[in-house]
Amino acid sequence: MSHSTDLTYAGLILLFMFFLAYSLKALKFPYIVSFMLSGFALRPLVPESISDFLLVFEHSAVSLLFFFVGLEYSFERLAGMIRIVKAGFIDLFINFVPVFVISYLFTGDLILSLVISCAIYPSSTAITAKLFMDYKRLIYPEVDLLIGILIFEDLVSIILLSLLAGFLYSGNLSVYSVGKSMLFLFSIFLFFYFLKDITNRLLEFLARKIDESMLIFLTLGTLMMFSGIAIQFHMSEALLAFILGVLVPEDSKIFKNIQSSLSSLKELSVGLFFFFFTYKAHLSYLVNTSFIVILIFTSLLFKLISTYISSLLYGFDRRVSLRASLSFLQRGEFSLIFASLYQPAQAVTFLLILITSLIGSFSFVLAPKLADLVFPRRRSSKAPPQVP
């Protein structure tokens, strides 16, 4: 296929992604779902060779996504997440362990069960954050808790992704291999932590000397180089990308320049990652309908239960806890990243994200009314009721 044909198909893919996302916006479809449906719709129409033409975007998506996640944190902020730890571990235990048991009982496949459990565990940071902004609910009291759980899920997902990637590369899962991987992860964090001051001084120097228009070359080049090295040595590129993001000081000039220069490229890469997931995914591996139905039902139920318990322990009343639970059901980007590691998990993950993101989005919209219906507000004659 000629370069001109490749270019034409690439343009058609991006235009189709735009028009489908724009058309489904009125139906409250999350962009992630729109991009996945685009890949599914264009499977029979676009030649497979086009993926080589857009390969750099697909492969840079994971690194860019986790790099931007890392930009939101610092080593001090990571150490200060004590208050959310209890809620985070409740969320992890309830959403990971039962799903693993159910998956293993149905399939008898240890690797498949691990991947599915990892994929089902985290809620979608992108969808949840966008819904809170779109429906102007950032002032609600449960927002801090849910964002804290999302942060905890991000960190745990990075660790799980690193362990899972190492296991899939080596094919060995034992106490020794898990301990070795955990020690390796800890060593990487410790190594970069001791480089923090040196990195800060280097970034301050670069911010003074480098034009903002040239910063994208330095940042993207560093990110892609480290990602390539990580893959070559069977490490997680997501982990290294996250740590590189953490190293950038939040109050620095270079932090703002990186966000402004790379955010559009990140959105493009992540969108194409979702597109190619369904475009190239083997969606016929899992044909056990009852397994998929049970898995989707339990994934919604367990997330509802874990968020409700966490909210009560955090100090909220039953109404706010139910509202928080109904706002936190959607899965998304991290689920796709886990499933991309292992083909047999891709079919169920596609259906899981498609259904939970839709149900979760509608549940988010209806959450305030449903919570008020189940646990009516106590109205006082002396003072008007508060909005949250």
Rosetta blueprint (number, residue, H / E / L):
1 M L
2 S L
3 H H
4 S H
5 T H
6 D H
7 L H
8 T H
9 Y H
10 A H
11 G H
12 L H
13 I H
14 L H
15 L H
16 F H
17 M H
18 F H
19 F H
20 L H
21 A H
22 Y H
23 S H
24 L H
25 K H
26 A L
27 L L
28 K L
29 F L
30 P L
31 Y H
32 I H
33 V H
34 S H
35 F H
36 M H
37 L H
38 S H
39 G H
40 F H
41 A H
42 L H
43 R L
44 P L
45 L L
46 V L
47 P L
48 E L
49 S L
50 I H
51 S H
52 D H
53 F H
54 L L
55 L H
56 V H
57 F H
58 E H
59 H H
60 S H
61 A H
62 V H
63 S H
64 L H
65 L H
66 F H
67 F H
68 F H
69 V H
70 G H
71 L H
72 E L
73 Y L
74 S L
75 F H
76 E H
77 R H
78 L H
79 A H
80 G L
81 M L
82 I L
83 R L
84 I L
85 V H
86 K H
87 A H
88 G H
89 F H
90 I H
91 D H
92 L H
93 F H
94 I H
95 N H
96 F H
97 V H
98 P H
99 V H
100 F H
101 V H
102 I H
103 S H
104 Y H
105 L H
106 F H
107 T H
108 G L
109 D L
110 L H
111 I H
112 L H
113 S H
114 L H
115 V H
116 I H
117 S H
118 C H
119 A H
120 I H
121 Y L
122 P L
123 S L
124 S L
125 T H
126 A H
127 I H
128 T H
129 A H
130 K H
131 L H
132 F H
133 M H
134 D H
135 Y L
136 K L
137 R L
138 L L
139 I L
140 Y L
141 P L
142 E L
143 V H
144 D H
145 L H
146 L H
147 I H
148 G H
149 I H
150 L H
151 I H
152 F H
153 E H
154 D H
155 L H
156 V H
157 S H
158 I H
159 I H
160 L H
161 L H
162 S H
163 L H
164 L H
165 A H
166 G H
167 F H
168 L H
169 Y H
170 S H
171 G L
172 N L
173 L L
174 S L
175 V H
176 Y H
177 S H
178 V H
179 G H
180 K H
181 S H
182 M H
183 L H
184 F H
185 L H
186 F H
187 S H
188 I H
189 F H
190 L H
191 F H
192 F H
193 Y H
194 F H
195 L L
196 K H
197 D H
198 I H
199 T H
200 N H
201 R H
202 L H
203 L H
204 E H
205 F H
206 L H
207 A H
208 R H
209 K H
210 I L
211 D L
212 E H
213 S H
214 M H
215 L H
216 I H
217 F H
218 L H
219 T H
220 L H
221 G H
222 T H
223 L H
224 M H
225 M H
226 F H
227 S H
228 G H
229 I H
230 A H
231 I H
232 Q H
233 F L
234 H L
235 M L
236 S L
237 E H
238 A H
239 L H
240 L H
241 A H
242 F H
243 I H
244 L H
245 G H
246 V H
247 L H
248 V L
249 P L
250 E L
251 D L
252 S L
253 K H
254 I H
255 F H
256 K H
257 N H
258 I H
259 Q H
260 S H
261 S H
262 L H
263 S H
264 S H
265 L H
266 K H
267 E H
268 L H
269 S H
270 V H
271 G H
272 L H
273 F H
274 F H
275 F H
276 F H
277 F H
278 T H
279 Y H
280 K H
281 A L
282 H L
283 L L
284 S L
285 Y L
286 L L
287 V L
288 N L
289 T H
290 S H
291 F H
292 I H
293 V H
294 I H
295 L H
296 I H
297 F H
298 T H
299 S H
300 L H
301 L H
302 F H
303 K H
304 L H
305 I H
306 S H
307 T H
308 Y H
309 I H
310 S H
311 S H
312 L H
313 L H
314 Y H
315 G L
316 F L
317 D L
318 R H
319 R H
320 V H
321 S H
322 L H
323 R H
324 A H
325 S H
326 L H
327 S L
328 F L
329 L L
330 Q L
331 R L
332 G L
333 E H
334 F H
335 S H
336 L H
337 I H
338 F H
339 A H
340 S L
341 L L
342 Y L
343 Q H
344 P H
345 A H
346 Q H
347 A H
348 V H
349 T H
350 F H
351 L H
352 L H
353 I H
354 L H
355 I H
356 T H
357 S H
358 L H
359 I H
360 G H
361 S H
362 F H
363 S H
364 F H
365 V H
366 L H
367 A H
368 P H
369 K H
370 L H
371 A H
372 D H
373 L H
374 V H
375 F L
376 P L
377 R L
378 R L
379 R L
380 S L
381 S L
382 K L
383 A L
384 P L
385 P L
386 Q L
387 V L
388 P L
